[in-house]
Amino acid sequence: MKETSESDSLNKQKVSTKILAEIAIFVALATALSFVIVYTLPQGGSITAGSMVPIIWLALRRGPKIGLFAGAVYGLIQFAIQPYFLNPLQMLLDYPLAFGVLGVAGWTKKQPVLGASAGIIGRFIMHFAAGVVYWAPLYAPELNPYVYSAVYNGSYLVPELVVSGIIVYLLQKSKALNIYL
């Protein structure tokens, strides 16, 4: 019995190492894609070449827990690359929570485009909240903060949703997505 439990322990270790390696690869790929910028807004946010797709794909592959973790790590890397920081709560909303919520895609493995949409809408909600509380009073105090935040964040996240949705759809149709699910 002792050999079986040691063997099981080794198998769990290998799986954990494999998953950690996948997280590192998918986060690195998402980070690389984040540098392929189509358009950047003046106070942060940009339209990229599908930079959220690797995190969404990983969530679809490994489930929401791994997706949430990988997204949060990706968010922290985005913060390290280009920090927009007012206070700790804003930083949490705009980085690890906003990117981490992309992992909810893992709850819809059978409907990847729906999962991608849910994750990106979740990201919008996080940025929207930060925009209402922190960014609107700073950059547009004369405007309604809800309108300002919705328009500003929607102006780059709606195109990102379209780009990511198309990529996930094409991955699904080409069966490339199914190879790894």
N, C-alpha and C positions, 0 to 999 in steps of 0.2 A: 504494500500500500504506500509505503514511503516513496518509492520510485515514481509511482503514478502522480502523487501530489507534487513532487519536484518537477516532473515532466509537464504537468499542467501549469505550474508556475513559470516554467521556461516558455511555454507557448504563449501565455499571457504577456510575458515580457517582449517576445518577438512582435506580437500584435501591437502592443503599445509603441514600440520603436517604429514599426511600420507606419502607424497612424501619425506619430510625431513627425516622421519624415514627410508624409503627405501634407501635413499642415504647413511645414516649412516650405515645401515646393509650391503649394497653391497660394500661400501668402506672398512668396517671392514673385510668382507670376502676376498676381493682382497688383503688387507694387510696381513691377515693370510696366504693366499696362497703364497704370495711373500716370506714367510719364508721357504716354501717347495722348496728347491733349488736343481736342478739336477746338474748344473755346473755354476761356477762364473768365469768371466773373470778378469784378474789382475787389470785393470783400471776401473772397474765398468761394470755393465750389467750382467745379469744372465739368465739362462734357468730355468723356474719355472714350477710348476704344474698348469699351466693355470691361473696365477694370474690376467690376463687382462680380463678373461671371465666375472666376475661379473660386471665390468664396461660396457662391451659390451652388456651384457644381460640387464642391466638397461637402456642403450641407446635404445635398441630394444623395451623395455617395455614402456618407458616414452618419447622417442623422443630425438633428438639430443641436444636440449638445456640442458635438465637435464643430459644427458650423458656427454656433454662437461664440465658442472659444476662439476659433480661427479668425472670425470677423473682428472680435475685440482686439486680438493681437495685431491684425491689419490696421485697425483704427489707431492703435498706439504708434505703429510705424508711420502712419500718415501724420500724426501729431509731431513725431520726431523730425519728419522731413519738412513740413511746413506748418508750424504751430500758429494758430490764432487763439490766443488765450486771454480771457478776462478774469476768470476765477475757477476754482476746482469743479463746481457743479456744471458750469458751461463746458468745460473741457471734457467732462464725463459724457455729457449729452452729445457733443459734436464729434467725439472720436470713438472711444471704446463701445459706448452704447449704440450710437448711430450705425457703426459698421458691424457691431456684434449682432444686431437684430437681423442682419442678412441671413443668419443661420436658421431663421424660422422656415426658410425654404425646405429644410429637411423634413418638415411635417407633411409635405405634399410630393413625395417621391413619384407618385403615379401621374402627377400633373406638374411637370417642371416649370412651365411658363407661369402657372398660377403661383407656385412657390417663389419664383423670381420676383413676381409682382408684389407678393406679400412682404418679402424681405425689403424691397426698395420702398414700398409704402411705409413700412416700419421705420426705415432710415429717414424718410421725409418727416415723419411724426417727431422723431428726435430732434432733427434740425429745426423744424417748425417751432417746437417748444423753446429751444435755445434762442431762436430768432425773435420770438415774442418777448421773452423775458430780458434777454441781454443785447441782441444786435439792433433791433428796431429803435429802442431808446437812444442808442449811440449814433446810428447812421441816418435815421429818419424819424426824429422825435415829433415832427409835425403830422406824420401819417398814422393811420390806425395800425398798431403793431401786428394784428392778425393778418390784415391784408398785405402789409409789407412782407412779413415772413412767408406767407403762402406764395406770393408772386415771386419773391427772390429765390426761395428754395425750389419752387416748382419750375423756375426757368432753366435750371440745369438738371434737376432730377427727373422731370418728365422725359426729356430727350434721353437721359441715361436709362430710364425704364424701357423706352422703345428700343434702343440699341441692345440692351441686355436681353430683352424679351426675344428679339429677332435671333440673337446668337444662341440662346438656350433652345429656341424652337428649331433652328438649323442643326444644332448638336443632337437634339432628340430625333429629328427626322432622318438624319444621316446614320443613326444608330450608334454614333460615337459616344453619346451620353449613356446609352444602355450598356455599353461594354464595361463601364466602371461602376454601374449601380448594382 
